[in-house]
Amino acid sequence: MKRIGITIGDINGIGPEVALKAVGKHRWPADARFVVIGPESIIREQAAAMHIPITRKAEFLNVGQASLPVHPGKVRVDASRIAAQAIRTAVEGCLSGELDAMVTAPICKEGFHKAGVNVPGHTEYLAELTGTENFGMMLMGGGLRVMLVTRHIPVSAVPAALTRKNIREHIELTGEALKLFGIKGGKIGVCGLNPHAGDGGVIGREEIDLINPAIRAARKKGFNVSEAVPADTIFHEALKGDYDAVVAMYHDQGLGPLKMIGFDEGVNVTLGLPIIRTSPDHGTAFGIAGKNKASPKSMKNAIELAIDLAGKPNPWK
């Protein structure tokens, strides 16, 4: 039996909707069971209001205030506190073995900060809760797998945040992930930071001073890695099959191409954790919250990946 915890995310967003649709509208393996983590009465009220049936495969782990009012599309501190509590509960369940994996519905980062949960996002919060120092965020969709060296920081802060060490660590995490996915000897393409990957130092030296040295260090550990490749060509090459995964230096460098071709199907998986965690690659979509308009495809894909990975040895456990 594989027990997959699904945190409901921000109750004012589309989390409850896509979670219930994904769990209820698809045929899952007979040994899969789903634990929906959040305020049960509110989730059931939302399901009834949107005429979404609740499958028997779903059970509830009640977290949060049952009487909390729902404000679709609104940033609310109380909703963010419940979302954070649900994440903590799911992590505890995964660490104790009560859950085999967790899938997280979207949170509101603005709400988290207002609630005093001072983390850039899910990824960093999970690392903090599990005591993990070396971790990474890989997104998959549209035929691409993309790892981000830096995540939720200003673009102006990216060059200073890059080091040989963190670039090498993210290359290595990517290589371990490819093995986990069953891809032996997977080829990893690495984005340059600058246009034309610096053009030999004419348009920036990060490739010479940081990225290529990190690549050489990863190669010495047996990873199959390219030299720094211009970011305006590497994703085209990856789609052709030249690379099994791409390591991008910053958030939009990697996710712009991926979301262009796989917006409704993208999945996020956190690498390096002692637990399995996946999520849909979209936000709270406050603009359509409560309107029964959200596609569950990305959530379904995230659940499928969680079930698959839950049956494999975790290299970081």
N, C-alpha and C positions, 0 to 999 in steps of 0.2 A: 504494500500500500504506500503510495506517495501522497503525502499531505502537503499541499501548496497553500501557504498563507498569502492572502491578497489584502494589502492595506488599502483603505478606501480613499486615501488622499484628502484633498480639500472637499468637504461636503457641499460647498457652494459652486464647485466646478463639475466637470463631466465624469469624475472618477467613479462614483456609484453607478452611473448609467453604463459606462463602457465595461466595468467589471461584471455587472449582472448580465449584460448582453453577451459578453464573451463566454462566460461560464455556461450560460443557459442555452445559447443558440448553436452550439457546436458539439459534435460527438467526440467525447474524450475517452482515453483508455479506461478500461473497467477498473483498474487499480488506482485511479486518480481521485482524490477528494480535495475539496476546496474549503478553506477556512477564511471567511470574509471578516476582516478585522476593522471594527468601527462601531458607531452607535446603531445597534440593530433596529430600534424602532424608527429612527430617522431614515435608514436605508430602505426599510420596508415601506414607509410612507412615500418615499420618492419612487420606488418601483411601482406602487399602486397608481400614483399620479401619472406616470408615464406609460402605464399598462405593460410593464415589463415583468414577465413571470419569473419566479425564483425557483431554480431547479433543485431537485432533491439532493443533488451532488454537493450543494453548498450548505455549510453550517456556519453559524455566526459565533464569533468571539467578541462579546460586547465590550466596547471601549468608548468612553465619552459620555456626556450628559444626554440622557434620553429625551429631555424636554427642550433641548436647544433648538431655537428657531432656525430655519434654513433661509438663506438670503441668496438665491442663485445669482451668480455674476458679481458678487460683492466680496471685497477683501475684508475678512473678519478675523480678529485675534482669536476668538473662541474656536473657530473652525481650524485654525492652524495649530492650536494647542492639542486638539483631538487628533489631527493628522500626525503630529509628533509623537503622541502617546501610542498611536497605532503602530508606528514604525518601531518604537522601542519594544513594544509587545511582540512584534513579529521577529525582531532580532533575538530576543530572549528565547522565543520558541525554536528558532533555528539552532541557536547555540546549545540548547538543552536536548535537542533531538526530537522534540515534539512536532516540529515542522521540518520537512525535507528541503524546502526552498521558499523564498518569498518573492512576490511580485508587487511592485508599488505603483499605485495610481498617482496621478500628478498632484504636487503640492504647490502652494503659492509662496514663492520666495519672499515677496514683500510681507506677506502675513507672518511668515516665520520670524523675520527680523522684528516686526512689531510685537511678536509674542515673546521675544527674548531668546529665540533659538538662533544663535549667531553662527550659522554655517552658510557657505555659499550655495549648497544644494544637498540633495539626497546622498550623493556619492561621498561627500566629506562627512556627513552626519553618520552614515553607516560605518565609515572607517573609524570615526571617533568611538562609536558604540562598541565596535569589535576590537578596538586597540590595534588597528592595522596601520602601519606606517607607509608601506609600499603598495599602492593601489592605483587602479586606472579605470577609465570610463571608455568602453568600446560601444560604438553604435553600429547596427547592421540593418541594411535595407537596400532594395533596388539592386542587389548584386554586389554591394560594397560592404566591407568591414573596415571601420575607421576607429583608430585609437587616438585620443587627445592627450598631448603632453601637458598642456595647461588647459584649464576649464573655464570657470566662471570668474574671470578677472578682466579688467579693462584692457583693450588692445594696446594701449600705451605702456602697460606694465609687462607685456609679454617678453620682449627681449631680455629684460633684467631677470625674469623668472626662469629662463632657460639655463640649464647647466648641463655639462657632460653627463653628470650622474643621473639627473632625472630623465634625460633623453634616453640614455642607455637602459634605465629601469623600465621605461615604457615600451621600448623595443622588446625587451626580454619578457615582459608581461604578455605582449602580443604573441610572441612565439609560443609561450606556454598555453595561451588560449587556443591557438591553432591546433596544438596537440590535443587539447581537451575536446575540440570540435571534431577530432578524428582526421586532421590534415597533417600528415607527416612530411617534414621537410618543407613546410610552407614558406613561400617567398614573401618577404616583408618589404614594402616600398616606403621610403621615408621622405616626407616633404621637406624641401628647403624652406627657410623662413622668408627669404627675399625674392623679388622677381628674378627669374632665370637662375634660381638657387645661388644668387650672389654674383654670377658671371665672373668667377675666379677672383672674387674680392672687390670687383669694381663697384658693385651695388650692395655691399655689406659683407661683413666677415664672419657672421654667425655660422655659416656652413663650414668654413675653414677652421674656426676656433672651437666650435662646440659640436655641431651636428655630425660631421664626418669622423672626428675622433671618437664620439660615442658609438657610431656605427662600427668602427674598427674594433672597439672593445667588445661589442656584442658578438661580432663575428668570431672573436677568439674563444667565445663560450659556445660556439657551434651553431649560432643562429644564421639563417640564410637571409641576408639583408642587402638592399641596394645602397649605392651612394645617395647623397641628397639629390632629389629629383625636383625640378620646378613644379610648383603646385598647380600650374595651369595645364599641365600635361599628365600628371601622375594618375588622376582619377580616370581619364580616358584609357590609359594603359591598364589600370586595374580592371576596368570593365571588359577589356579584351582578354583578360586572364593572365596578364604578366605578373600580377601580384595577388596574393591571397588576402592580404590586409595592408592597409595604409596607416602610417603613423603621421599625424598632423601636429603642427606646432601649437595651434591655438583653435579655439572653439569654432569660429565661423569658417576658418580655412578648411576644416574637415567636414562640418555639418552642412555647409551650403550645398556642395555637390550631392551629398547623400540625400538631403531632404528634397532636392529638386527632382530626383528620380524615384524616391521611395517615401514620399511624405506620409502617406496613409498606412504604411506597413512597417516603419522603422521600429527597432527594438534596441534597448540599452541594456548592457550587462556590465556589472561592476566586477573587475578583475582584481585578484589579490586578496580577497576576503576569505575568511574561514567558513563562510556560508555562501549559498547560491542566492543571488539577487538579480532579477531582471525587471524591466519596466517598459511601458510603451514610450516611444520617442515623440511625445507631444506634451503640451502643457494643459493647464486647467480649462482652457477654452471657455472662459467666463461668458463670452458673447453668445454661446448657444447652450449654456448650462440650463438644465431643467426642461429643455424643449424636445427631447427625444430625437435629436438630429445628429448625434455624435456617432461616428463609425467605430466599431469595436475591433477592427482588423488589427491594429497595432497591439492592443491589449491581448487579443487572441494569440498573436505571434509571440508575445512576451511569455504568456502562460505555456505555450508549446515548448519554448526554449527552456523554461524553468523545469518542466517535467523531464525533458531530455537530459539536462545537466544534473538533475537530482539523482539520476541513475548511474552517474559516473564518478570515479574517484576525484575529489577536489585536490588539485596540486598545492593549494595554499592552506589546507586545513591542518 
